[in-house]
Amino acid sequence: MHLHGLSLQYFRNHQLKTFLFPHQTTVIVGPNAAGKTSIIEAAALLSTGESFRAEQVAEMVMFDQDLARVKGKVIGATHSTDEDETSDNPEITELEVVLTRGELDGKRVQSKLYSVNDVRRRKKDFVAKFFTVVFRPEDMRLVEGSPTRRRHFIDTALSVSDPGYAVSLKTYEDGLKRRNRLLDQVQAGQMPRTVLSFWTSLILKHGQVLQEKRRQFFALFASVTFPLPFTIEYLPSVISETRLNEYAEKEVAAGHTLIGPHKDDFVVKLVMSAHVSDISLYGSRGQQRLAVLWLKLCEFQYLVSVTGQQPLLLLDDILSELDVEHRRDVIALLLTGQAIVTTTEEKVVEEVLQQLPQTEVLHFS
């Protein structure tokens, strides 16, 4: 799998740009706000169908424009088995996402439209044609940040690689919202408790699917080698019929669901001389950054193991966050497959070129 090219139209601050990636590694160097991260965002968008930075789709559309386009050509992508999918060359797949503000020519339209080889697709039939692992400065807060951030880390990897997980996640989240609204109404005396029955069964069924797949996800981490002996402890807010019954009164009093995958978390630990410590509480800043690097390496190896593909590694100005020794460790990862790296520092470019002399360097001004 190789992302051969990327075309952007009115995407962020790129009016009309085409980027080619003929080499295994491409380094994009330039000042802040030059549009480097937008390249990373666009590549990930073609993989997952979602932006990792935009809270609203309209943020990705250039000011004063009605729509934006992101188009990519992937060589060796995973193809759908749909009978109506055709391509002149089955080894090449063209992916496109059209982004809108929700309205065109006075008519309501979808905010995101997906196409594979110029054929309109639903999101679930668009994603996972190729895979990406994104590593950006915000990820440095993954270990000591909020549980929401850590759950997003889990869901990102599992949703793109396991269609069943993606379906269960969406069903669970939709059912949870509906159940919470009803719990609020039951608390206010506006609805009887019997209205909860269907939604309780729904979140139970899909919540158990999510937690089992999360356990399997973390189980693979033990096989990833790393200079420091990190380990991970999954902390599920176990959802079961028994626990839901136990929490029934408390949930009505609270007006929302108190247990389930939406409350899950995990802890990264460092094992040193039989002593195990929570890296978020007792680790140094450097150890915490290495723990994040380990998590990203685990994500990478997980996708390799379950998809049989080398994910596209997207490093957004992350090398400058690490010391020289660990920059070398990250650069060594670039030997395993295709990578796009952004940086503001020429010294980072020099270090990459020393280890990977065939690297393509793109300069932004």
C-alpha positions, 0 to 999 in steps of 0.5 A, a space after each residue: 500500500 502506497 499513497 502515490 499522490 494527494 490533491 487538495 482543492 479549497 482545503 484549509 489554506 490550500 486553494 489548489 495543490 497537488 503533492 506526489 509521494 514517489 519515495 518511501 519517506 517524504 519530509 515537509 519542512 516549513 514554518 508554522 501555519 504554512 499548511 503542513 499539518 493540513 497535508 497530514 490531516 488530508 491523508 488521514 481523512 482519506 483513510 478514516 473518513 474523519 478529521 483528527 482536528 476539526 470539530 466541525 466539517 466547515 473548518 476544513 473548507 477554505 473561507 468564502 468557499 462552499 466546498 472543499 475536495 481531498 483526493 488521493 491515489 493509493 497503489 495496492 489499496 484494499 478493495 471492496 468486494 462489491 460487484 459494482 466496483 470497477 477500476 481500469 487497474 485493480 492495483 490503483 484506487 482513487 479516493 475522494 472526500 467532498 466537504 461542504 458547509 451543509 448547503 449548496 445552491 440554497 439546498 441542504 446537502 451532506 457535509 461529507 461525501 465519499 467516493 471510491 474510483 468516482 463511485 459514490 460510497 457510504 462512509 462504511 464502504 469508503 474507509 479502510 482502503 488503506 491505513 494510517 497511524 498519526 502521531 502529533 504533538 497533541 498525542 503527548 498528552 495521551 498518557 496523562 490526559 483525560 480518559 476521553 483522549 485515551 478512549 479515542 486512541 482505542 476507537 480510532 485503531 479499532 474502528 478502521 480495522 474492524 467494521 464490526 467494532 465501528 458498527 457497535 461503537 456507533 450503535 452504542 453511542 446513539 443508544 447511550 444518548 437516547 437512554 440518557 435522555 430517557 433517564 433524565 425524563 424518568 428522573 423528572 417523572 415524565 416517563 415510566 422506567 419501562 421505557 428504558 428496557 429496549 435501550 438498556 438491552 441495546 447498550 448491553 449487547 453492543 457494550 459487551 462487544 466493544 469491551 471484548 474487542 478492546 481486551 483483544 486489542 490490548 492483548 497484542 501490546 505484550 508482543 511489541 518490543 521496546 527499549 523500556 518495559 512498558 505494560 498496559 492495564 485495561 480498566 473497563 467499566 464492565 457492562 453486564 446485566 447484573 451491574 446494570 441492575 445494581 446501578 438502576 436506582 443510581 442512574 435514575 437519580 443521576 439522570 444518565 448512564 453510569 457504567 459501560 464502555 463510555 467510562 473505560 480507561 487504561 493505564 500505562 505502567 513501567 516495570 523496573 526491578 519488579 516494581 510497577 509504577 503508573 507512568 502518568 503519576 510517577 513517570 518523568 516527562 521523558 518517560 511519559 513521552 516514550 510511553 506515548 511513542 510505545 502506544 503509537 508503535 503498538 497501534 502500528 503493529 496492531 494494524 499490521 497484524 490484523 490487516 496485513 498492510 503497513 500503515 502510512 505513518 504520519 508524523 506531524 512535527 513530532 520529532 522535535 518533541 523528542 531527544 536525539 536518541 529517541 528521534 533515531 528510534 522513530 526514524 528507524 520506524 520509517 524503514 518499515 513502510 511509507 511515511 510523511 513527516 512534517 517539521 519546522 526544523 532543518 536539523 530534523 531533515 538532516 537527521 532523517 536524510 542521514 538515516 534515509 538518504 532517499 527521502 524526498 524533501 518538500 519545502 513550504 514557505 
